[in-house]
Amino acid sequence: MDTIGILEKAKLEGWTDEEVIERVKAGDTALYEIVMRRYNQRLYRVARAILHDDAEAEDVMQDAYVRAYQHLSQFAGRAPFSAWLTRIAVNEALARLRSRSRTGQLEEAEQEGEFFMTMAETSPDPEQGASRAELGHLLEEAVLGLPQQFRAVVILRDVEELTTSETAVALDLSEENVKVRLHRGHALLRGWLFNRVGAEAKNAFPFMGVRCDRVVHSVLLRLANLSSDKPQIH
């Protein structure tokens, strides 16, 4: 069976990470693509949360995948492969962060990137789409504004929906420490969002743009119909 056929078979049969890794270790190296596609988004999110840089986050992802591949023999299965892989990516990102600090280049610059919060699948009109985009940027800005020790916990628990124990393994923390950091992160997010949104309260519930045009157009059409239906008085 060719590589594409094997990848399709793995997808259809729902191979677990551990099943895929065992086959990779046995020589089916092409199957490593499966785990990369499964965890690209998670690794990108956690690396970017630590580094605040899209390009560096992608570099970290590549380095993490290569390092994990080179050390597959060390994966003992005591923790999920996903947590083991995430831990490698976190270590790579933290190493880059320390390197930045040593060279005096540690900056918390804002970068544009993918939204961290997944919206419900709908078919929004342009105005709704713009509102969701603005909300996504606001949430991303809030998360990236957290101190580093809270950012990764919030992303893994709230965005990637890892359990407390999985997050603890990925970040090399105790479960109690994960709970404390998540609680403090949530408190900081609430304060930041309240201050930010409070300043914009006067702009809440806008009625303009497409919706405004739509209502005006509909009313004018109805008025025109009323005029045409009005009986003529002689």
C-alpha positions in Angstrom: 0.0 0.0 0.0 1.4 3.4 -0.9 1.8 6.3 1.6 -1.5 8.0 0.7 -3.3 4.7 1.0 -1.8 4.1 4.5 -2.7 7.7 5.6 -6.3 7.2 4.5 -6.5 3.8 6.2 -5.2 5.3 9.4 -7.8 8.1 9.2 -10.7 5.8 8.4 -9.8 3.3 11.1 -9.1 6.0 13.7 -5.6 4.9 14.7 -4.6 6.2 18.1 -1.4 8.3 18.6 0.2 5.3 20.2 -0.7 3.0 17.3 0.7 5.5 14.8 4.0 5.9 16.8 4.5 2.2 17.1 4.3 1.9 13.3 6.6 4.8 12.9 9.1 3.2 15.2 8.8 0.0 13.2 9.8 1.8 10.0 6.6 3.4 8.6 8.1 6.9 9.0 5.7 8.5 6.5 3.0 8.0 9.2 4.6 10.7 11.3 2.6 13.1 9.1 -0.5 12.0 10.9 0.6 13.2 14.4 1.9 16.4 12.9 -1.4 17.2 11.3 -3.2 16.3 14.5 -1.2 18.6 16.7 0.0 21.5 14.5 -2.6 23.9 15.9 -2.0 22.9 19.5 1.8 23.3 19.2 1.4 26.6 17.3 -0.9 28.0 20.0 1.2 27.1 22.9 4.5 28.2 21.3 3.0 31.5 20.2 1.5 32.1 23.6 5.0 31.9 25.1 6.9 33.7 22.3 4.4 36.2 20.9 5.9 35.7 17.5 4.4 33.8 14.5 7.6 32.9 12.8 9.3 31.8 15.9 6.3 29.7 16.9 6.5 27.9 13.5 10.3 27.3 14.1 9.5 25.9 17.5 6.9 23.5 16.0 9.4 22.2 13.5 12.2 21.8 16.1 9.8 20.0 18.4 8.6 17.6 15.8 12.2 16.8 14.8 13.3 16.4 18.4 10.4 14.2 19.2 11.1 12.0 16.2 14.7 11.6 17.2 13.7 10.6 20.7 10.7 8.3 20.0 12.6 5.5 21.7 12.3 7.4 24.9 8.5 7.7 24.7 7.4 5.1 27.3 3.7 5.6 27.1 3.3 6.6 30.8 1.6 9.8 29.6 -0.3 10.4 26.4 1.9 11.0 23.4 0.1 14.4 22.9 1.2 15.6 26.3 4.8 14.3 25.7 4.9 16.2 22.4 3.5 19.3 23.8 6.1 19.3 26.6 8.9 19.1 24.0 7.4 22.2 22.2 7.0 24.1 25.5 10.7 23.4 26.4 11.8 24.5 22.9 9.8 27.8 23.2 11.1 28.5 26.8 14.6 27.9 25.6 14.1 30.5 22.9 12.6 32.9 25.4 15.6 32.5 27.7 17.9 33.1 24.8 16.0 36.3 23.9 16.3 37.5 27.5 20.1 36.9 27.5 20.6 39.0 24.4 18.3 41.8 25.6 15.7 41.1 22.9 12.8 40.1 25.0 9.8 42.0 23.7 6.1 41.5 24.1 5.1 42.8 20.7 1.6 42.1 19.4 1.4 39.9 16.3 -1.5 39.1 14.1 -2.4 35.4 14.0 -5.2 32.9 14.2 -7.9 33.5 16.7 -7.6 31.4 19.9 -11.3 31.1 20.5 -13.3 28.8 18.2 -16.6 30.3 17.2 -19.8 28.2 16.5 -20.2 27.2 12.8 -22.7 29.6 11.3 -23.1 31.6 8.1 -22.7 35.2 9.4 -23.5 38.2 7.3 -20.5 40.6 6.7 -21.4 42.7 9.8 -21.5 39.6 12.0 -18.3 38.4 10.5 -16.6 41.7 11.3 -17.9 41.6 14.9 -16.6 38.1 15.4 -13.3 39.1 14.0 -13.1 42.0 16.4 -14.1 39.7 19.3 -11.4 37.2 18.3 -8.7 39.9 18.2 -9.9 41.2 21.6 -9.7 37.7 23.2 -6.4 37.0 21.6 -5.0 40.3 22.9 -6.3 39.5 26.4 -4.7 36.1 26.5 -1.4 37.3 25.1 -1.4 40.1 27.7 -1.3 37.6 30.5 2.0 36.9 32.3 3.8 34.0 30.6 3.3 31.6 33.5 -0.5 31.9 33.1 -0.8 32.1 29.3 0.2 28.5 28.5 -2.1 27.1 31.2 -5.1 29.1 29.9 -4.5 28.1 26.3 -4.0 24.4 27.1 -7.0 24.2 29.5 -9.5 26.6 27.9 -8.6 26.6 24.3 -7.1 23.1 23.7 -9.4 21.7 26.4 -6.7 19.5 27.9 -7.5 18.0 31.3 -5.8 19.3 34.4 -3.5 16.2 34.5 -2.6 16.5 30.8 -1.8 20.2 31.2 0.4 19.3 34.3 2.3 16.8 32.2 2.7 19.1 29.3 4.0 22.0 31.4 5.9 19.9 34.0 3.7 21.3 36.8 1.8 19.8 39.7 -2.0 19.5 39.1 -2.5 21.9 42.0 -0.2 24.4 40.4 -2.2 24.2 37.2 -5.4 24.9 39.0 -3.9 27.9 40.8 -2.5 29.4 37.6 -5.7 28.8 35.8 -7.7 30.6 38.5 -5.3 33.5 38.6 -5.3 33.7 34.8 -9.1 33.8 34.7 -9.1 36.6 37.3 -6.6 38.7 35.3 -8.6 38.1 32.1 -11.9 39.2 33.7 -10.2 42.4 35.0 -8.6 43.2 31.7 -11.8 42.5 29.7 -13.9 44.5 32.1 -11.6 47.6 31.9 -11.4 47.3 28.1 -15.0 46.7 27.4 -16.1 49.2 30.0 -14.4 52.0 28.0 -16.2 50.9 24.9 -19.7 50.6 26.5 -21.0 53.6 24.7 -20.3 51.7 21.4 -22.3 48.6 22.4 -25.2 47.3 20.4 -24.4 49.2 17.2 -27.0 49.3 14.5 -25.3 50.4 11.3 -23.8 49.2 8.1 -25.5 46.2 6.4 -28.3 45.9 9.0 -29.1 49.6 8.8 -29.2 49.6 5.0 -31.3 46.5 5.0 -34.0 48.0 7.3 -34.1 51.3 5.4 -34.4 49.5 2.1 -37.2 47.3 3.4 -39.2 50.1 4.9 -38.9 52.2 1.7 -40.2 49.3 -0.4 -43.1 48.8 2.0 -43.9 52.5 1.8 -43.8 52.4 -2.0 -46.2 49.5 -1.9 -48.6 51.4 0.4 -48.6 54.3 -2.0 -49.3 52.2 -5.0 -52.2 50.4 -3.2 -53.8 53.6 -1.9 -57.1 54.1 -3.7 -57.3 57.2 -5.9 -59.7 59.9 -4.8 -61.4 61.8 -7.5 
